[in-house]
Amino acid sequence: MTAPDPRDGAGLGPLAPHVPALLRGTAAYHVPQPPRTVAKLDANELPYGLPGDLRAELGRALAEVALERYPDAAARRLRAVVVRQLSAPGPAAPRAPITGDQIVFGNGSDELIAMLCSAFSAPRGGRPASVLAPSPSFVYYRLAAIARGVEPIEVPLTPAFELDEAAMLRAIDEQRPRVVFLALPNNPTGTLWRMSFATELAARHRDVVIVSDEAYLAYSGATALPVLADHPNLVIMRTLSKIGMAGLRVGYTVSSPAIAALLEKLRPPYNLSALDQCAAEFVLERASAWCAARAAEVVAERSRLAAALAARGFEVFPSEANLLLIRTTGATALWHRLADVGVMVRLFDAGPLAGCLRVTVGTPADNAALLAAL
Ligand SMILES: Cc1ncc(COP(=O)(O)O)c(C=O)c1O
């Protein structure tokens, strides 16, 4: 007997017709597990772990967490830290003060993306609601929409993976999505599109939620936060995952208090564990300078690695994130050869990403291992 194909609902028997067709035809998010890893360059993580003294201090803080109690559902202490951090003076500071009622925490930004899809899913005239994102972009926008019966609309990027602004405007006018997700910079391409396009969209389409997904802020420095107060339909989304805390699952949105109050209705009350809250608070308070310094090292490494890959004949796309998208012939075979020697990168060899591999910028040693393997 052949194994049922989990993509088409085979094996579910009479349950299969109850599953939306789009969901049946979708593959689950898959993370390959190699037998050994020499360099883990496949998940856009920060390649550095906290230094020993901070780790020990964090351990002491975590030991004090009352595990017998539910976590603080409002994450009050963490909220205060985030508000303080967002309000810090500088070029990225908001022009109007941020208050705690503008923040919603998610179990990673993945959960916030799902909450945004659910919150604005009211059907329009018999048609399901839709959300729109450029393509290729972060795959979870599409998965989260499909899982909630919301139609994902994808607007192709140009061949250079730039945003096709005219096509985006046309698609929004014609399809009237409820939410537009813009990864700024984009994953998996690394490209940073014109930031002001997000705010122009927000001004032009007051009935559409525009999400500025700033997961890679530490590597791009680009944020729409300064003008948030001008746009009641703009949502800024951030995560701790890319600044060294992917093992915690903590992300947050900053938006108008009205959108935040709506998202709060969807948020599972204890979505951030007490350990998540304590560790996130510690990292933001005590380790943010360390995180920023490591991110700056990755940015410097990014240029060196891009030059070295280009010198080896790869097409390297410009990146403002901690990743490089590269194109070559025989990408799939190359991915297997790299995996065999424990160098993990992400393979995308299909559609507009034919021939593409995504390489997370690692430590100098990780990057040297990649270059040696190539
Ligand atoms: C653009 C973008 N947004 C959001 C996420 C999800 O981050 P989190 O780990 O917070 O769920 C990712 C993860 O790779 C991403 O690339």
The ligand as an SDF file (V2000), in Angstrom:
LIG
                    3D

 16 16  0  0  0  0  0  0  0  0999 V2000
    9.1250   38.3380    7.0510 C   0  0  0  0  0  0  0  0  0  0  0  0
    8.8900   37.4570    8.2290 C   0  0  0  0  0  0  0  0  0  0  0  0
    7.8870   37.7270    9.0610 N   0  0  0  0  0  0  0  0  0  0  0  0
    7.6360   36.9600   10.1280 C   0  0  0  0  0  0  0  0  0  0  0  0
    8.3970   35.8550   10.4050 C   0  0  0  0  0  0  0  0  0  0  0  0
    8.0150   34.9830   11.5670 C   0  0  0  0  0  0  0  0  0  0  0  0
    8.7370   35.2350   12.6600 O   0  0  0  0  0  0  0  0  0  0  0  0
    8.3910   34.5950   14.0820 P   0  0  0  0  0  0  0  0  0  0  0  0
    9.5430   33.7250   14.3960 O   0  0  0  0  0  0  0  0  0  0  0  0
    8.2750   35.7560   14.9870 O   0  0  0  0  0  0  0  0  0  0  0  0
    7.1010   33.8410   13.9810 O   0  0  0  0  0  0  0  0  0  0  0  0
    9.4550   35.5210    9.5700 C   0  0  0  0  0  0  0  0  0  0  0  0
   10.2560   34.3300    9.8500 C   0  0  0  0  0  0  0  0  0  0  0  0
   11.0990   33.9040    9.1290 O   0  0  0  0  0  0  0  0  0  0  0  0
    9.7060   36.3380    8.4510 C   0  0  0  0  0  0  0  0  0  0  0  0
   10.6890   36.0540    7.5970 O   0  0  0  0  0  0  0  0  0  0  0  0
  1  2  1  0
  2  3  1  0
  2 15  2  0
  3  4  2  0
  4  5  1  0
  5  6  1  0
  5 12  2  0
  6  7  1  0
  7  8  1  0
  8  9  2  0
  8 10  1  0
  8 11  1  0
 12 13  1  0
 12 15  1  0
 13 14  2  0
 15 16  1  0
M  END
$$$$
